[in-house]
Amino acid sequence: MTKIPVDGLAEAVCRELNAFADTTSANVKAAVRKAAGSVRKEIEVRAPRRTGRYAQSWKTRATKETSQSLEMTVYSPKRYMLTHLLEHGHAKRNGGRVEGREHIAPAERKGVAELEAAIERSLRHG
């Protein structure tokens, strides 16, 4: 237990809150990185495979990072033009339709749930 004089109480509280904020933001950033990686892996597993190049093309990237936040993007840099067609389906050249195969949306939902659980866990247990 540390004794703090009354005139130093505000400074001590600020110091502890800053330490908590730094620890929390580091834990949240780690959870965001981990969730982005699991979303990428889930998309690779669920993606349609003819040659396998589409499934293997998925990457993660830190889009925006500050001292308090991190934004990650899961994307396919070389096969981006196929994502919408494969996810939602498309019309065939000579009529008819190709049904979509959802592989991005379920991975995103699973990643969001995983991220929320990890953030809650880190806030409860430090």
QUIQUIFEN-V241859 format. One record per residue. RES is the residue in one small letter. D_LAST is the distance of its C-alpha to the last C-alpha in Angstrom with 2 decimals. Layout:
BEGIN
RES|D_LAST, RES|D_LAST
END
This chain:
BEGIN
m|19.72, t|20.93, k|23.94, i|24.20, p|27.52, v|27.82, d|28.88, g|25.70, l|23.32, a|22.95, e|22.24, a|19.57, v|17.80, c|18.17, r|16.84, e|13.57, l|13.27, n|14.12, a|11.54, f|8.78, a|10.88, d|11.29, t|7.78, t|7.42, s|10.95, a|10.67, n|8.26, v|10.73, k|13.61, a|12.90, a|12.79, v|15.98, r|17.67, k|17.10, a|18.36, a|21.31, g|22.22, s|22.26, v|24.38, r|26.74, k|27.12, e|27.74, i|30.38, e|32.00, v|32.33, r|33.65, a|35.85, p|39.63, r|41.25, r|44.77, t|44.45, g|40.66, r|40.47, y|38.86, a|36.05, q|35.45, s|35.51, w|32.01, k|29.68, t|26.40, r|26.24, a|23.97, t|26.17, k|24.53, e|21.75, t|20.93, s|18.36, q|16.44, s|17.54, l|18.79, e|21.60, m|22.69, t|26.14, v|27.41, y|31.16, s|34.38, p|36.11, k|39.44, r|39.78, y|38.33, m|41.67, l|41.41, t|38.07, h|39.53, l|42.65, l|40.95, e|38.32, h|40.86, g|44.22, h|47.29, a|51.07, k|53.28, r|55.99, n|58.88, g|57.45, g|55.00, r|51.27, v|48.50, e|45.70, g|42.18, r|39.54, e|36.10, h|33.62, i|31.52, a|30.68, p|29.38, a|27.17, e|25.82, r|25.17, k|23.38, g|21.24, v|20.32, a|19.37, e|17.26, l|15.51, e|14.90, a|13.52, a|11.12, i|9.92, e|9.72, r|7.85, s|5.06, l|5.41, r|5.88, h|3.78, g|0.00
END
